[in-house]
Amino acid sequence: MKRIIKNAGGFRVSEDAAEALREVLEEIAADLAARSVQLAKHAGRRTVTKEDVKLAYRG
């Protein structure tokens, strides 16, 4: 997480900032995964595909 923040231009990154980013990204990923699963189910599949994830991200 620190590397991601530093690559975005942060010079110094606290442990709290890195942990906060991790928590936020986990929430976003969980929501994206759930939407991807719903798209696969709607298509009558049990397998989540790359296209499901991309569509869930766009929509």
N, C-alpha and C positions, 0 to 999 in steps of 0.2 A: 504494500500500500504506500509506503514511503516513496518507493521508486516512481510510482504513478504520479504522486503529487509533485515530486521533484522534476519529473519529465514535463509536467505542466507549467513549470516555472518557479516552483517553490524552492527557496534556498535552504531553509531549515524546516524540518517537519517534526512536530511533537508526536509522542506515542499516542496521545489522546486523539489527535487529528487522524492518524493512521487507523486507529480503532473505529472512529466515527465513520470514516470512508468505508471500511469493511462492513460495518453494520448496514449502512445505506445501500451498498451494492448487493448485499445478501437479500435485502427486502425487494429490491428491484428485480433481482434474478429469480426469486421465488414467485413473484407476480408474473414475470415473463414465462416461466416454466408452466405455471398453471394455465395461462392463456394458450400456450402451445399445446398442452394436453387437451384442452377443450376443442381446439381446431382439429386435432387428430381424431378425437371422438366424433366430432361432427362429420368428418369425412369417412367415418366407418372403419377407422384403423385403430389398432392398439399401439402402433409404433409412431413415435413423434419423429418427424423428419426435419431436416434443415430448413425446408420451405415453411413448415409450421412455425418454427422459431422466428424466421425472418418476417413472416406475415404478422405474427404476434407483436413483434417489435415495431413494425410500421403502423399497426392499427391500434 
